[in-house]
Amino acid sequence: MTMNGSVSIIGGGLAGSEAALALASLGHKVRIHEMRPSMQTGVHHSSDLAELVCSNSLKSTKPDSAAGMLKAELAALGSPLYRMALTFRVPAGGALAVDRQRFSAAVTEAVEEHPLIEVVRSEVTDLQALTADSVALVLATGPLTSDGLSPAVEQLCGSQSLAFYDAAAPIVMADSLDREKVFRQSRYEDDAEGDYLNAPFNHEEYEAFIDALLEARRVVVKEFETAELFQACQPIEEIARKGRDAPRFGPMKPVGLTDPRTERRPWAALQLRAEDAAGQSYNLVGFQTNLAFPEQERVFRMIPGLEQAEFARFGVMHRNTFIDAPHCLDPTGRLITKQAQELPCPVFVAGQLAGTEGYCEAIRSGLHCAISVHCLLEGTAPVPLSPYTAFGALMTHATDPAIKGYQPMHVNFGIMPPLDPFVRNKRKRYEAYAQRGVAALERYREELRGAGLGRLTDG
């Protein structure tokens, strides 16, 4: 047990909260610094830890998907936040989505009530002073690193931090939807118990909507360069600018849906996913946007069934900050720059600041840094990640010094080592990736047990 000093964590998001709970479960004293509520961001709405500010979906649970493999890893490693996500899940078809308010409230309670964790509600700007009073530091400030801390992070990394723009979708109240037009169905399912609501467009309605979307006033006037917009969170208006049919071949694709009014597939469709367990509010899936708030009301109320929509939250766009991970981090998540090595204690980086994209990726990153910190403080060798696991492949990619102009990445089969021999059938290939990953994960768990980390892997 670490008695002479605490591990300091900056940032109470998914990565920071996971790291704090994991380290505390291993017997380490932790001090977590969260600037909210004294300093808010442009997208947070509460002072709770682990608040989800974009979607409430943690992506697919299918075992033969990269996202599903990552969830299997979180479950096998005893992730505290993953357990809470399962507790507060809401219907979302094959995806894991959570009641974001109850989830973040539960994480906050778990962190604040743990006897080995101290929560400090203030902004950190001086890393030199903080590292002098810590046995290790975990930077987990996420994509919205404060203006006060950003210069210190840039100096620590020895180069300019990189940035891209991210967007969040609006949320509408369920009782404001026209159920005569909106129907419940998950793709390719005929029953009426699907997890999604669907707003169907005919051809004329779609064309009028696209016209309004392209003409609407945006908050940011400049034309964004493609490189500045992370592809997974493209605003719907930017997708439409690439071609009038781009939305209906992307987030508005109607495939697998049947409009019960016409008994035919609609020309396009917006899907809405429950935001809370009671189904009182719904997220406009894939409708991240940077339109001005009055324009969102005007344009999105052109969607069939949303004519009287009441908005619980408008969509927003915000600046994301991340470091040049391939040239700043080692596979344990430790910062290896000259400036970092000159600080009084070791520094690790977790979550989106480290250039990994995604909710579950942030949780796993926080857990990974916690394991790395524990091994370092206990004087044991770090347990290497296998590139055959989902997160191992992601960290191998993110810390590859051969990469130039790094952009944030989430888990996917494209960054995993190829199969030998190659499997041509896609479905069987994905199954083979998953099976190989299960074996690699079990070997990793055995190595963790050998390093004295059985408390994580065995419950």
N, C-alpha and C positions, 0 to 999 in steps of 0.2 A: 504494500500500500504506500502511495506517495504521501508522506507526511510533511516534508519540508518544502512547502510551497505548492501552488496550484497550477494546473494547466489552464491557461487563459484561452478563451474562445471569443472571437469578435464576430458577432452576427448570430441572431436567434432564429434563423430560417430553418429550412429542412435539414441542411447539412450540419449547421451548428447545433441544433437541438439533438440530432441523432448522435453526433460526436460527444456531446455532453452526457447524455444518458448512458451511452456505451462505456465511456471512460469511468463514470461513476459506478457502473455495475462491476467494473474491474477493480474498484477500490481506490480510484484516484480522486483527489479533491479538484473541483472544477470551478472556475469563475467565468461565467458567460456574460459578455457585454452586448447589450441590445439598446440602440439609441431611441427606439420608439418607447413611449409616446412623446417624449420631450422633443424629438425630431421625427416628423413623419415624412414619408415619401409621396410621390404623386399617384401611387397605385394602391398602397395599403389603406385599409379601412378600419383597422383595430390596432390594439397594442399586443395582441396575442402572438405567441411564438409560432413558427411554422405556418404562417398564414399563406394560403394559396391565392395568388393575385391574378393568375391568367385563367386557365381552365381548372375545373375540379376533377379532371380525368387523369389517372395515372397510367393510362394506356392499356394495351392488351394483356390478358391473363393466359392466352393460349400457350401451352407448354412448348410448342414448336415455333414460337416467334421469339425474336431477340428480347422484346419487352417482357414476355412471359418467362424467359430464361432468367432475366434479371430479378424478377419477383421471386422465383424459386430460390435464387441465391440469398435474397433478403430473408426469406422464411427459414432457410437452412442455417443462417448465421444469427438467428434470433434478433433481428432488427426490431427495436422498440417502436419506431414510427410505423413500420410496416404492419405490426400487430394492431396498432391503433387505426390504421387505414382500413383494415379488414373489419374492425369493430364498427366503424362509422360509414361503411360503404352504402351507396345508393344504386338502384338499378341502372345499368349502362351496357346491356348486352354482354359482349365478350370482353369488355373493358372493366377496369377497376376505377370507379369514381367514388368520391367521398362527399359527405355533408361537410363542407369546408369549415363552417363555424364550429360545429361540435368536434371536428377533428383537431383544429388548432387550439380550441379550449382545453381538450384533453391533454395535448402535448404540453401546453403551458402549465397545467396543474401538475403533471408528472415531473417537469423540470423544477418548478418552484418548490415543490414539496420534498424533493430528494435531499436527504441530510448532507450529502457531500457536494451539492451544487449551490453556488451563490449566484444570484442574478443581479447584475448591475445595470441599471437603466440610465445610460449616458453614452454620448458619442465619444469614441476613441479617436484621437488624432496623433498621439505621440507613441509610436511603436517602440522607440528606444527605452522610454521609461517603463512601458508595460512589460517588455521582455526582461528587463532587469529585475522584475518582481515575479517572474514566472519560471516554471521548470520547462515549459514548452508553450508554444503559441500556435493556435489554429486560426487562420484567416478564413472566415466563411461569410463574408459580407455580401455575397451574391451579386446579382447583376446591377443592383442599385447602390453600389458603394458610395458613401457620402462624399460630398465635395471636400469636406474637412479631412477625410482619411485618404482620398485618392492620391494626393501628391506623395504621401508617405509610401503608399503601395508602389507607385511608379518609381520612386527612388530605390525602393527595396528590390525591385525587379531589374533594375539597371537599364530599362528601356521604357518607352511609352506604352501604357496600357492600350489595349485595342478596344474598339467599341462597335456595336451594331445596334439596330433599333428593333424592339420587340413590341408586339401589340396584344391587347386583351380584348376578348369579345364581350358584347353587352349581355345583360341578364334581364329577363322580363318576368313579370308576375304571372303565375299560371292562370289565375282567375280572370285575366284580361285577354286571354286567347279565345278566338272564335272556334269552338269545337265542332261547328258544322263544316268547317273547312279543314282544320288541322286534324289529322288522324294519327292514331298510335300504331306503330309498326317498326320492327327492326328489319334491316335489309334481309331479303330472301326469306322472310317469315310471313306466313299468311294469317296467323292468328292475331287476335286483337289485344294481346297482352305484351306487345313489344315494349322495349325499354325506352324508345325514342318517340317523340312527337314529330310529325312531318308536315311542313307547310308546302303544298304542291303548287307549281306554276304551270299555266299553259304558255304557249309560245308568245302571245301578245303580252301577257303579264310579265314574262321574263324580259322581253325587249324593253318595255317601259321601265322596269326596275333597273336594268343595266344603264339606260340613258340617264336616269336620275343619279345613280351611283357615280358615274363618270363625271357628272357636272357638279356634284356636291362639293361644298367648301370643306377643306381639310384644316386641321389645327396647324400643321407644319406646312408652310407654303412651298418650300424648296422641293424640287424633284429628287427623290432619293436615288442614289446609285444602287444598283442591284446588290453590290457587295455589302451594303450597309444593312440590308434587310435579311435576317436569318430566314431561310427558306421555309422552315416549319411553321413560322408565325407570320407569314405574309399577310398584310391587311387585305381584306376582300376587294377594296377598290384598286389596289395595286395588281391583284390577280386579273381583274377585269381589264386593266390597261394593257395587259399582254395579249388580249383578244376577247371579243365579246362572248365567245363560247367557253373561254377558259374556266369561269366559275362552275358551269354545269358539267364540266369534265373533271372538276376538282371538288371543292367542299359542297357544291350544290348538285352533285351527280345524282340522278334519279334511279340508277340501276338497283334492282332488287326490291323496288317499292311498287305498290299498286294503290292508286287512289280509289277508295271505295265508292266515290261519287260517280266515277267514270268506268271503273273496273279496268283501267288501263294505266300504264306507266306514265307519270307526269313528264312534262318537258324538262323540268328542273325541280329541285326540292331543297328546302332548308330543313335540316334536322335540329331538333331542340332536345337537350339532355337535362335531366333533373339536377338541380343544384343542392337539394336537401332531401332528407329521407322522406319527408311528408309530401314532396312534390309540389311545394308552394311557389317555386321559382324555377325558371329554365334558362339554360345557357344556349346562345345561338352558335351552334357548333361550326367552327371554321370561319366565323365572322369577326375575326380580329379587325380592328378598324382604327383609323386616325381621323375620322370625320368629326367636325365640330358637333357638340352635343345637340343643338337644335336640328342640325342636318341628319343626325342619326334618327331622331324622332320622325322627321319628315320622310326620309328615304326608307327606313326599315318598316314603317307602317304601311308601305306599299306591298309588303309581303302578304300574300293571301293568308288570312287568319290572324294577322297581327295589326289589323287596321286600328284597333283600340288598345294596342299594347301599352302597358304601364312598365316603365323601365326601373328596375331595382338598382341597376348599375349601368352606366354608359361604357362603351369601349374606350380604351385609352392606349396611347403609345408612349413608351418610355425608353430612355437610353440604357443600354446594358454595357457593363464593363467586365472585361476578362483579361487575364494575363496571357503572355505568349508561352503557353505551357510546354511546348517541345524544347524550349531553350531555358526554361526556368525551373522545371520540376523534375524530380527523379520518380521512378515507379512507386515509391512509397507515399508520394504526395508531398515530399519535403522540398522546400525552396532551396535551390543549390546555387543561387547567384552569389557573387563575391560579397555584395552588401549584406545579404542574409547571413552569411557565414560569420560576419563580423559582429553580429548581435549577441547579447549575453546568453540567449537560449535558442534552441532549434525552432524553425518556423515551418509549419505545414499549411497547405492551401486546400480547401475542400469546397465542393459544390460548383456553382456556375462561375464563380470567380476563377476557378481553375480551368475553365474552358470546356467543361462537360455540360451538356444540355439535357434538361429533363428532370422531372420531379423525383422519380425513383433513382435516377442517376445521382442526384444530389444527396438523397438519403444514403445510398451505397457509398458515395464518396466520403460522407461524414463518418460512416462506420469504418471505412478503410483507413482514414487518418487516425481514428481512435485506436485501431489495432496497431498502426505504425508507431504512434506515440507511446503506447503501452510497451511495445517491444524495446523501444529505445530507452525508456526510463528503467526498465527491468534488466537492461544489459544483455538482451537476447537478440539473435539475428532476426531481421524482418522476414516474415513469411511471404515468399514471392507469389504473385498472382499468376494464374495460368491464363495464357492468351486464348485458351479454348472456352473459358467462361465468358459470359457477356461483359461483365465489368472489367475482367482482365484484358479482353480485347480492346475495350475502350481506353484503358490506361496505357496499354502498349502503343496505341495510336496517338494518344494525347501527349505522350512523352517521347515520341520519336524525333530526335534532333534533325533528321533529314527533311522534315516538313518545313516548308517556307510559307509564310502568309497564312498561319493557322486560323481556322474558323471553328467555332464551337461544334461539338459532335455529340450525338446521342447513340445509344447502343443500336447496332444493326448488323446484319449478316455480312454487309459489304466490307467491314473492317476485321472480320474474323479470318484466321488462317484458312486457306482453302483445304477442301477435303482431298484425301489421296487414297483411292482414286476418286476423281471427280464424279459427282452424281448429277446426271443431266436433268432428271425430273425435279422440278422446283419443290414440289411438296415433299418428296422423299429426301431431297437435299436439306431442306429445313429440319426435317425430322432427324437426319443424321447429325446436323449441327447440335441439336438439342441433346441427343443421346451422348455425343462426345462431351458436351458441356456438363452433363450429370456426372459422368465419370471423373472429369477434371475437378468438379466441385467437391466430390467426396474425398479426393486426394488432398485438396486444399484444407478441408475440415480436419482431416487426420493430422496434417502438419500444424494446424492451429492448436489441436489438442496436445501435440508434442511440445508446443511452445508455452503450455500452461494456460491456454485460452479456451479450455473446455467449458467455462462458464457461459461463453457466448454460444457455442455450437450445440451444447446439450441443455439449453433452456435457461 
